[in-house]
Amino acid sequence: MTTDVVALTPKMPDPWSVLAGLLSGGPDRRVRPAGDGAVIQLCDEQGRPLLAVEAPLLIQVEGEAERLLGADAPPVPFWWTEARATTGLPEAEDLAGTFASRVAALNQGSVWPPGAARSLDVVEPTEPAGTEDAGPALAPADAQPAVDVLTDQVAVVIQDRPVIAMTAWLSSALAATAAGGLGLQIVTPPGTTLSATVRPSVGRAPSRWVVQDEECGYYDGLTGTVLSWRKGMFRPVPGEDEHSTPVADTFRQVTETCERQLTLSFRTVHPADERLVLGGPLEAVFHELTGRAPAGWGTAEPANSPWSLRQLTDLARERAPEPTWFVVTGTPDRPALATLRVHRTTAGVEQEMTVTFGYGAQENPPLDALPAAAEVLATRHHLVSMLAQIRKAPRDLAVRPRFEPPGAPAGFALGPDEVRAMPGDRARRTPLAAIPVPLGPATRHGLYYPFRGAPGDLSGWQDFARLMEHLKGE
């Protein structure tokens, strides 16, 4: 499998450190930029990339190395320099380990994973592996740096690391495949988990999270569907009839831990204004549910910058009118992971946010705080709508290749403009037994609709469907 190696160093690797690492491949290797200059590739004589090295990233957020690598790191701030070896070329893995070892040695750091550390000798080139039993063709030399296998239908990324996160490389791969009309399939060993930020990108075929399994070969990590490589991509194995597919036994092996996750998905629309500060709605939800602001943010994982509304706003303004996607994290003692997408519409500046908080078996999710959070959004942040869900899922927020029950609705909210746009008392008089809670002043208020909010009680979705039909006038 592809080898990802990270050098974690207390000081920034200077250009000489990086050059020394690249020279581990010998003087005959070719160096070329990729990814708009953010990535350096080390290539063989045929131009085939052996190693892709991303620019060092300054990490100023506690817990990110532990969350994504399961490894100790130097005290923040520290530098994260990642190298990715190319699949199918025997010397590439050794080259990645030697590069990271040299960078770490010159900057008093460490190498993740520890087993990837190599001697500092020059790595001798070898002949490419034979292709008689190679299976899917490897990506060509001019392929996007993160892609291992490329067909006319999908790009395949092979990764062997504790958590598959929305790294800059993976984000670039997603953008490249989408632009080319291709799906993205991520292949991992069974012990790997998925960051919640990646889940939406591999949740719709032909894109998939493909998990290796000793018994069935491969299965989809989100659905359990048994897969095989056929006709240029991983596809479901046919079942006994045309309407069924087998599910991996491993996917069904679930252990009850009594841990919970609380997820809020909400959208705000603010009139375009030079004084607008972005990220405020998300910060408000963090304060209401945790008593503190988010810990960090970034445009990829790991989140590298301490939380700052001003810096986040400045970056989004620089990229406008193009949309900007952000990842936001909580503190290690209160797991939280959020995504924020900012984009311009005819109505103004839209912010679409999803945030999930994790709770242990002895912790109570703060469902009673949801109306207050909704009121802050409705009165101060131009709320359009908000949906809160509670579900049985791990406190650490990692997505495991096992069955996870769907969430149950805990609450729904509408902003003042949406309430006023409905005729008569439609928004206030609903077919539900629970009376909606006004949010804000009587002259211009939003509404919060409470639900039972019991994890595993899916009957709440029936009430939610009735409410949606009523609000739409159906």
Helices and strands as residue ranges (DSSP letters): E 4-9, H 15-22, G 23-25, E 30-34, E 39-43, E 49-54, E 57-59, H 64-69, E 78-85, H 90-106, E 110-112, G 114-116, E 149-150, E 154-158, E 163-164, H 168-179, E 183-188, E 193-194, G 199-202, E 208-213, E 217-220, E 226-230, E 233-236, H 249-252, E 260-270, H 280-290, E 296-298, E 305-306, H 309-319, E 324-329, E 336-345, E 348-359, G 367-369, H 370-380, E 383-392, E 408-414, H 416-420, E 437-439, E 446-450, H 460-472
